[in-house]
Amino acid sequence: MGRRDLSDERRPQIVAAAKRAITKYGVDGATQERIAEEAGMSRALIRHYLGNRDAVLDAVWDETVGEYLVAVDETTSVTEPPAEVERAVGRFLESSFVYQEDDAIILAFLHESRKNERIRARTHATYARVEDNVARLIRAASPTIADAEVATRAHALMALSMGALMLDLLNPRGARADRLTGLASSLFPRATASETATEG
């Protein structure tokens, strides 16, 4: 019998080890040596199962934001009827101001983006995708808003969400989440009755 393929077991272990290294040392300081030490395996095994350091960092980013992106894509794909759009807005906002354990990883990547063009391209692509989806949901919530205003509101919501994420690591916001959600909801004006009638 051949050797059992351990890829499905080892890859999550390596990603988890890389996250621990990033939490301790930052993205720049999460060297292959430190990741290997956290994983309890050799650098050669890490390269075998996941690839070089860039491949490991890509896997960490994808694992950190992957499920969130899928959820955002699904939530913001709603365009009608108005009641369902309103529920979609609520679901999106609920997920935007809730502290997640991996938020520190996201901030570490953003910090590294200032000096690493490759990582900046990855993080920018992720947040541009979310912002585009937010704009689509704002447009569905109020079809008559000008395109420039939609873009401004989508960017404002991203800035509010990212600012809350950063501040949360300094001082967990707790009850502030409800107030932030209420404020952010004002960026999604409901369609008026006349707009709804016109759409119909």
Secondary structure, DSSP 4 states (H G I P E B T S, - for coil): -PPPP-HHHHHHHHHHHHHHHHHHHHHHH--HHHHHHHHTS-HHHHHHHT-SHHHHHHHHHHHHHHHHHHHHHHHTT----HHHHHHHHHHHHHHHSS--TTHHHHHHHHHHHTT-HHHHHHHHHHHHHHHHHHHHHHHHH-TTS-HHHHHHHHHHHHHHHHHHHHHHHHS--TTHHHHHHHHHHTTSPPPPHHHHHHH-
